Amino acid sequence: MRAQHLLAAIGVLSMASCSTAAQFGSSSSITVPMALVTATGAGSPVGYITLRNGAGGVALALHLRGLPAGDHGFHLHGGGSCAPGANPAGEMIAAGGAGSHLDPANSGHHEGPSGQGHLGDLPVLHVGSNGTASQVLVAPRLRSIDELRGHALIIHAGGDNYSDTPAPLGGGGVRIACGVVS
């Protein structure tokens, strides 16, 4: 009899575990390959970003190389493509297939990773003088890595002041690297 109760308890725990995995996603991390982008297509790989759920939001562990030194705007875009695409003026731009910053609340503006603007506003990414970025950034408004699936991570040429001016993107400028979260 005790064995049957033990097996029943194990079954209940297994079902609860499966239910929890389905509710919060089955992955404990996602690795996103990143590559340089141009108006004609993808370029060489520049490393990867590992996404993990954290107590303070989604953690983005950077493992990047071959990027220009300095601060760079870093965003989650609404589209899930790094292919070139046309801007509103009809000009082909690098990673235009990624669309605009993720903004499900239709705020229409930037306020940074802790503000109430675009949900896709991520912390500024810093690249060292040797062209590498290896820090861990936290996106406090993103609660689960599953929210990032089907969207593109974009690294911009310039820094980000979390404002809508100067255009484009508060000085972030053109898209230089991209990776799709799958």
N, C-alpha and C positions, 0 to 999 in steps of 0.2 A: 504494500500500500504506500509506504513512504517513497519508494522509487517512482510510483505513478505521480505522486504530488510533486516530486522534484522535477520530473519530466514536464509536467504541466506548467510549473513555474518557469522553467527554461523556455518553453514555448511562448509564454506570455512576454518574457523579456525579449526574446528574439523578434516578436511581432512589434513591440514598442520600439526596438532599435531600428527596424525597417521603416516604421512610420516616421521616426525622427529623421532618418536619412532622407526619406522622400520629402519631408517638410523643409529641410534646410539644404537640400542638395547632397548628392552622393560624393562629391569631390571635396577633399580637404584643401586642395590647392589646384590652381590652373597655371600652366606655363604658356606664355604668349611670346612666340618668336617675333622679333622686331627687325625691320629692314628699312634701308634708305628708300625714299620715294622721289620721283620726278614727275613732270607733266606727261612723260611718255611711258611710265610704268615703274615697277619695283626695281630696286637696285640691290646692292650687296647687303647681307645680314649684318646687324650691329649688336646682336646678342638677344637677350630675352628678359622678360619681366615675369616674376612669379607672384601670383595673387593668392592671398590667404585671408580667411575671416579672422578678425581680431576683436577684442573687447571694445576698442575705440573706433571701429570702422574697418573697412577693407584695407589690408596692408599690401603694398606694392613693393616687392623687393627687386631692385634694379640690378641687372647684370649686363651693362651696356658698354660698348667700346666704339671707337672710330667716329665719335660725334664732335662737333665744334665745342671748344671750351666755353664755359659761361652758364648763365641761367637760361632756361628754356621753358616756354609755356607748355603745359602738359594737360591733355584733356581726353575725356571719354566722349566720342562722337556717336551720334544716333545711328549711323549706318554701319553695316558689317562688312565693309569692303575697303581695300587699300588701293583699288584701281583708280587711274586718273578719271576725272569727271569735270564737267563744265560748271563754271561759277555762274552767277546770275547774268553776267555780261556775255556769257557764251564762250569764254576763254577756258581752255583746258588747264586744270591745275593738278598738282600732285595730290594723290589720295582724295580727290574730289568725291569719290564713291562713298567716302565715310560720312558725307553730309555735314551738318552743323553739330555744335556741341549738344550732348544729350540734355534735353530740357522738357521732361514730361509734364511739368507744371505750367509750361508756356510762360515762364517768367520774362523771357525776352532780353535778359541782361546778365552780365557777369557780376559775381560778388565773392568769388573765391570758394575754396573748399568748405568753409564753415558758414558762408552766407546763404541766403535764400534765393540766389540766382540759379544759373544753370546747374543741374545735378552733376553734369560732366566736368565741372571745374575741379581740377586736381591740384595738389600742391606743386609749386614750381620745382622743376627738375634741375639739379646742378650737375654740370659736367666739369670735371677737373681739367687742369692744364694738359694732362696726358690723354685726354679724350675719353676717359672712362667715367661712368656713374655707377656707384655700387651702394648707394644709401637705401634705406627703407622709408617709404613715404606712406602716410595714412590718410585715407579719404573718409573723414568722419561721417559724412552724410550717406555713404554707401554702406549698407548693413550686411550684405552678403555678396560673395563672389558671383552668385548666380544672377544678380542684377546686371552684371557686366557682359554676360554671354550674348553673342550676336551683335556686339558693338565693337568699334575700333578705338584703340589707344593711339593718340597722335602726339608726336613731339614737334613743336614749332621751332623756327629758327631763332626767335628772340625771346626775351623774358616776358613775364606776364604781370601786369599791375592790377589784375582783377577788376578792370574797368572796361567800358565800351569805347574809350578814347585813349590814345589815338587809334584810329582804325588801321588795319584790322586787329581785332582781338586784344585791345589794350597794349599793342606793340608786339604781340606774339609773332605776327607775320606768317610767312609761308610754312607749309608742312614739310618737314624734312625726314621723318621716320614714322612708320606705322606698323601696327600689328592687330590682328583680329582675335578677339576673345571667343573661343569656341568651347 
